[in-house]
Amino acid sequence: MKKNEDFILTEEVSKITGYGTHSIRLFANEGLLKVIENRPVHRCGFT
């Protein structure tokens, strides 16, 4: 289940940042996804 959540998060980050999912996966090694995950993100009706 965690892997699926990470995939969905990667897709969201891709839409927000405009980076490709492959690049984001590389950034994830630097902890970027963790940083973004901890920030409040406003997207399509969700807060």
Contacts in CASP RR format, 6 or more apart in sequence:
PFRMAT RR
TARGET T0000
AUTHOR 0000-0000-0000
METHOD contacts of the structure
MODEL  1
MKKNEDFILTEEVSKITGYGTHSIRLFANEGLLKVIENRPVHRCGFT
6 28 0 8 1.000
6 33 0 8 1.000
9 33 0 8 1.000
9 36 0 8 1.000
9 37 0 8 1.000
10 21 0 8 1.000
10 24 0 8 1.000
10 25 0 8 1.000
10 28 0 8 1.000
10 33 0 8 1.000
11 21 0 8 1.000
12 41 0 8 1.000
12 43 0 8 1.000
13 19 0 8 1.000
13 24 0 8 1.000
13 32 0 8 1.000
13 33 0 8 1.000
13 36 0 8 1.000
14 20 0 8 1.000
14 21 0 8 1.000
14 24 0 8 1.000
15 43 0 8 1.000
16 36 0 8 1.000
16 41 0 8 1.000
16 43 0 8 1.000
17 24 0 8 1.000
19 27 0 8 1.000
24 32 0 8 1.000
24 33 0 8 1.000
27 33 0 8 1.000
28 34 0 8 1.000
40 47 0 8 1.000
END
